[in-house]
Amino acid sequence: MNIFSTMAEDIRTVQATDPAAPSKFLIWLTYPGLQARWAHVINHWLWKKGLRGLARYLSQCARFWTGVEIHPGAQIGRRFFIDHAMGVIIGETTIIGDDCVLYQNVTLGGTGKETGKRHPTLGNNVMVGVGAAVLGSITIGDNSKIGGGSVVVKDVPPNCTVVGVPGHIVVRDGVSTSKSAAKDKESDLQKAAAAKIPSSSAGEPSVSSPDAQREATLPPIRADHKDYFLNNGDCQGERLEDLPDPVERAIRNLYKRVDELEAFAVKQQALDKQAERAAQQEADQIDQDQ
């Protein structure tokens, strides 16, 4: 594609995806992210032709004009868009697929410990949020999202959402990893319980309740760890689950305190009335004496 076809396609992409997009002319005039992208198309062509000094100079001019630094050696696919462009840095060996979106203050950089291919590779339809840093020669799979402020230094599979510092996967193929991990843990627990629980002898009920299965999989208490556990004396001979609920106890104490305050208020009102009657009687006595 030539530069004019690229510009037309990029403008159509902005109109289709950005609800704040004005007319085509204003998009061309006022979107620095697109201006930086179009400047890179020219600079990358010069870079491949061997005019690397000129390409670097023009890329710095584009950086001054748009606030976006794209090394002319970076390879960028079609329909690439930098929204709210400012402070974006894209390194020399970065490879970006089609339909990718970056937001402000994103860094696609190196770790300073690599040579050669030292910048990330983004698949198709990848979104990198505000202030995120994707560092090193790693690969971000297709349709993945990098949350704002994340720092990613390891490969990310396709169809994942990554957040945090360091970045970790929270959604994989549309499923929360925390829920998936909980299901896996429960499944492992049930398998371990089934392996450890002996088969019931004739006339004896088998242990099948979830609580019994979990209890059966618990490791024995080591002698040198006995001080870290409650014993029967600590629980006064009661099972731990039979002890009072701390929330219920707190509510009962609250009710008790409210009753005490109400009783105090009633008593105080009675004393106040008694004092008023005494004062009134004293005043009446003084009037009679006069």
GULO-701702 format. One line per 10 residues: number of its first residue (from 1); their letters; for each residue y, x negated, z of C-alpha. Coordinates in nm, 4 decimals, decimal comma. Example, Ala and Ser with C-alpha at 12.3 -4.5 7.8 and 13.67 -1.06 7.14 Angstrom:
// residues 2
1 = as = -0,4500:-1,2300:0,7800; -0,1060:-1,3670:0,7140 .
***
This chain:
// residues 290
1 = mnifstmaed = 0,0000:0,0000:0,0000; 0,3532:-0,1197:-0,0729; 0,6328:-0,1054:0,1811; 0,7725:0,2243:0,0518; 0,4366:0,4015:0,0680; 0,3899:0,2660:0,4193; 0,7320:0,3913:0,5253; 0,6678:0,7383:0,3845; 0,3267:0,7618:0,5529; 0,4651:0,6421:0,8870 .
11 = irtvqatdpa = 0,7494:0,8953:0,8756; 0,5018:1,1765:0,8055; 0,2919:1,0585:1,0998; 0,5916:1,0696:1,3331; 0,6838:1,4172:1,2143; 0,3278:1,5354:1,2819; 0,2905:1,3792:1,6278; 0,6364:1,3565:1,7870; 0,7829:1,6959:1,8886; 1,1272:1,5355:1,9188 .
21 = apskfliwlt = 1,1239:1,4017:1,5635; 1,4401:1,4928:1,3652; 1,4780:1,4806:0,9873; 1,3178:1,2083:0,7751; 1,6496:1,0316:0,7323; 1,7166:1,0234:1,1069; 1,3627:0,9006:1,1736; 1,4219:0,6163:0,9276; 1,7592:0,5423:1,0860; 1,6967:0,5839:1,4599 .
31 = ypglqarwah = 1,3336:0,4898:1,5362; 1,3284:0,1168:1,6245; 0,9507:0,1234:1,6624; 0,9147:0,2130:1,2960; 1,1804:-0,0378:1,1945; 0,9891:-0,3122:1,3770; 0,6674:-0,2004:1,2098; 0,8240:-0,2063:0,8617; 0,9791:-0,5466:0,9240; 0,6335:-0,6713:1,0212 .
41 = vinhwlwkkg = 0,4850:-0,5458:0,6935; 0,7269:-0,7736:0,5080; 0,6897:-1,0636:0,7513; 0,3089:-1,0461:0,7425; 0,3184:-1,0588:0,3604; 0,5383:-1,3699:0,3781; 0,3025:-1,5200:0,6395; 0,0005:-1,4776:0,4119; 0,1961:-1,6290:0,1213; 0,2511:-1,9446:0,3256 .
51 = lrglarylsq = 0,6215:-1,8822:0,3948; 0,5596:-1,8989:0,7672; 0,8949:-2,0420:0,8702; 1,0811:-1,7611:0,6957; 0,8385:-1,5054:0,8380; 0,8955:-1,6323:1,1929; 1,2734:-1,6294:1,1459; 1,2768:-1,2732:1,0135; 1,0452:-1,1581:1,2930; 1,2945:-1,2925:1,5465 .
61 = carfwtgvei = 1,5741:-1,1075:1,3679; 1,3677:-0,7895:1,3929; 1,3093:-0,8624:1,7610; 1,6851:-0,8889:1,8172; 1,7454:-0,5653:1,6262; 1,4625:-0,3503:1,7685; 1,3566:-0,5055:2,1009; 1,0007:-0,5399:1,9672; 0,8364:-0,8787:1,9107; 0,5526:-0,8712:1,6577 .
71 = hpgaqigrrf = 0,4180:-1,2060:1,5454; 0,3982:-1,2129:1,1646; 0,0363:-1,3262:1,1881; -0,0764:-1,0060:1,3628; -0,2902:-0,7670:1,1569; -0,1900:-0,4010:1,1924; -0,3547:-0,0978:1,0329; -0,2087:0,2206:0,8896; -0,0031:0,4868:1,0693; 0,0867:0,2503:1,3544 .
81 = fidhamgvii = 0,3593:0,3821:1,5853; 0,5521:0,2310:1,8772; 0,7127:0,5141:2,0738; 1,0273:0,4476:2,2822; 1,0129:0,0944:2,1463; 1,1501:-0,1735:2,3789; 0,9923:-0,4806:2,5313; 0,6724:-0,4619:2,3238; 0,4991:-0,7943:2,2483; 0,2162:-0,8336:1,9960 .
91 = gettiigddc = 0,0580:-1,1779:1,9672; -0,0356:-1,3797:1,6599; -0,4109:-1,3123:1,6464; -0,3893:-0,9466:1,7480; -0,5799:-0,7009:1,5286; -0,4835:-0,3314:1,5455; -0,6764:-0,0548:1,3694; -0,5495:0,2664:1,2141; -0,3676:0,5478:1,3987; -0,2850:0,3437:1,7096 .
101 = vlyqnvtlgg = 0,0088:0,4186:1,9400; 0,1870:0,1847:2,1807; 0,4557:0,2772:2,4306; 0,7393:0,0694:2,5741; 0,6837:-0,2621:2,7542; 0,3283:-0,3048:2,6263; 0,1928:-0,6580:2,5924; -0,0934:-0,7468:2,3601; -0,1087:-1,1103:2,4583; -0,3228:-1,4050:2,5549 .
111 = tgketgkrhp = -0,4370:-1,5430:2,8873; -0,3186:-1,8977:2,8177; -0,6771:-2,0233:2,8478; -0,7962:-1,9658:2,4910; -0,7361:-2,1100:2,1469; -0,8049:-1,9635:1,8054; -0,8598:-1,5877:1,8382; -0,6835:-1,5396:2,1712; -0,5314:-1,1917:2,1467; -0,6927:-0,8472:2,1694 .
121 = tlgnnvmvgv = -0,8484:-0,6334:1,8992; -0,7730:-0,2599:1,9086; -1,0014:-0,0180:1,7268; -0,8886:0,2992:1,5540; -0,6974:0,5729:1,7366; -0,6258:0,3634:2,0469; -0,3382:0,4524:2,2808; -0,1811:0,1956:2,5156; 0,0446:0,3428:2,7838; 0,3779:0,2326:2,9264 .
131 = gaavlgsiti = 0,3868:-0,1175:3,0733; 0,0194:-0,1932:3,0109; -0,1019:-0,5452:2,9383; -0,4106:-0,6093:2,7266; -0,4839:-0,9804:2,7487; -0,7252:-1,2207:2,5860; -0,9679:-1,2049:2,2963; -1,1148:-0,8699:2,3993; -1,1976:-0,5534:2,2082; -1,0737:-0,2029:2,2865 .
141 = gdnskigggs = -1,3107:0,0474:2,1273; -1,2157:0,3377:1,9023; -1,0513:0,6439:2,0598; -0,9905:0,4676:2,3915; -0,6824:0,5016:2,6112; -0,5203:0,2410:2,8351; -0,3241:0,3962:3,1215; 0,0336:0,2973:3,1978; 0,0731:-0,0190:3,4049; -0,2892:-0,1245:3,3601 .
151 = vvvkdvppnc = -0,3972:-0,4853:3,3124; -0,7063:-0,5096:3,0921; -0,8894:-0,8418:3,0526; -1,2399:-0,7196:2,9602; -1,3862:-0,5336:2,6646; -1,3578:-0,1543:2,6677; -1,6248:0,0584:2,4933; -1,5247:0,3392:2,2555; -1,4110:0,6779:2,3905; -1,3041:0,5466:2,7314 .
161 = tvvgvpghiv = -0,9984:0,5774:2,9531; -0,8982:0,2693:3,1526; -0,6516:0,2516:3,4423; -0,5595:0,0159:3,7242; -0,5135:-0,3530:3,7991; -0,7510:-0,4915:3,6959; -0,8344:-0,2156:3,4508; -1,1486:-0,0135:3,5164; -1,3056:0,2741:3,3264; -1,2448:0,6191:3,4782 .
171 = vrdgvstsks = -1,3584:0,8350:3,1854; -1,6388:0,7575:2,9412; -1,7204:0,9958:2,6541; -1,5211:1,2707:2,8238; -1,7055:1,2412:3,1576; -1,5486:1,1053:3,4757; -1,7272:0,7867:3,5787; -1,6961:0,8792:3,9473; -1,8957:1,2004:3,8903; -2,1474:1,0151:3,6774 .
181 = aakdkesdlq = -2,1891:0,7473:3,9444; -2,2379:1,0118:4,2122; -2,5094:1,1811:4,0065; -2,6813:0,8477:3,9427; -2,6686:0,7617:4,3121; -2,8139:1,0975:4,4100; -3,0880:1,0587:4,1507; -3,1710:0,7084:4,2761; -3,1782:0,8389:4,6322; -3,4208:1,1143:4,5434 .
191 = kaaaakipss = -3,6449:0,8721:4,3565; -3,6441:0,6305:4,6492; -3,7220:0,9124:4,8896; -4,0108:1,0312:4,6768; -4,1496:0,6792:4,6677; -4,1180:0,6186:5,0430; -4,2234:0,9576:5,1846; -4,6001:0,9619:5,2424; -4,8010:1,2537:5,1152; -4,8645:1,5168:5,3809 .
201 = sagepsvssp = -5,2035:1,5379:5,5373; -5,3981:1,8601:5,5512; -5,2382:2,1159:5,7762; -4,9079:1,9261:5,8040; -4,5938:2,0358:5,6219; -4,4525:1,7893:5,3730; -4,1041:1,6450:5,4199; -3,9010:1,8012:5,1420; -3,5520:1,8757:5,2732; -3,2668:1,6570:5,1382 .
211 = daqreatlpp = -3,1706:1,5497:5,4922; -3,5252:1,4424:5,5649; -3,5450:1,2547:5,2367; -3,2223:1,0684:5,3066; -3,3369:0,9875:5,6594; -3,6668:0,8585:5,5255; -3,4874:0,6135:5,2946; -3,2683:0,4641:5,5677; -3,3534:0,1035:5,6578; -3,4734:0,0334:6,0124 .
221 = iradhkdyfl = -3,2084:-0,0653:6,2659; -3,2168:-0,4368:6,3259; -3,2258:-0,5535:6,6843; -2,9147:-0,7678:6,6442; -2,7244:-0,4649:6,5123; -2,8116:-0,2216:6,7898; -2,4662:-0,2514:6,9478; -2,3123:-0,0942:6,6382; -2,5027:0,2328:6,6716; -2,4853:0,5237:6,9150 .
231 = nngdcqgerl = -2,7879:0,5592:7,1366; -2,9219:0,8639:7,3183; -2,7264:0,7739:7,6308; -2,4025:0,7628:7,4361; -2,4740:1,1071:7,2965; -2,5987:1,2392:7,6344; -2,9355:1,3215:7,4865; -2,7883:1,5288:7,2034; -2,8322:1,4755:6,8330; -2,5222:1,3432:6,6607 .
241 = edlpdpvera = -2,4849:1,6529:6,4445; -2,4954:1,8693:6,7613; -2,1849:1,7053:6,9082; -1,8615:1,9100:6,9101; -1,6717:1,9236:6,5848; -1,3549:1,7114:6,6333; -1,1476:1,9536:6,4256; -1,2693:2,2514:6,6279; -1,1991:2,0618:6,9489; -0,8449:1,9805:6,8343 .
251 = irnlykrvde = -0,7792:2,3455:6,7476; -0,9119:2,4597:7,0853; -0,6850:2,2076:7,2605; -0,3927:2,3364:7,0559; -0,4633:2,6968:7,1571; -0,4951:2,5870:7,5193; -0,1608:2,4100:7,5025; 0,0044:2,7170:7,3471; -0,1321:2,9344:7,6304; 0,0050:2,6894:7,8881 .
261 = leafavkqqa = 0,3482:2,6928:7,7259; 0,3515:3,0729:7,7122; 0,2554:3,0943:8,0803; 0,5281:2,8454:8,1685; 0,7834:3,0474:7,9699; 0,6862:3,3707:8,1496; 0,7095:3,1992:8,4874; 1,0480:3,0507:8,3995; 1,1804:3,3896:8,2915; 1,0708:3,5398:8,6244 .
271 = ldkqaeraaq = 1,2473:3,2632:8,8172; 1,5630:3,3128:8,6119; 1,5643:3,6874:8,6840; 1,5064:3,6206:9,0532; 1,7985:3,3789:9,0586; 2,0194:3,6328:8,8814; 1,9309:3,9032:9,1364; 2,0034:3,6671:9,4251; 2,3395:3,5750:9,2765; 2,4253:3,9413:9,2199 .
281 = qeadqidqdq = 2,3311:4,0304:9,5781; 2,5478:3,7478:9,7108; 2,8406:3,8677:9,5020; 2,7954:4,2256:9,6267; 2,7872:4,1033:9,9866; 3,1129:3,9155:9,9374; 3,2774:4,2282:9,7925; 3,1655:4,4371:10,0908; 3,3027:4,1850:10,3408; 3,6421:4,1951:10,1722 .
***
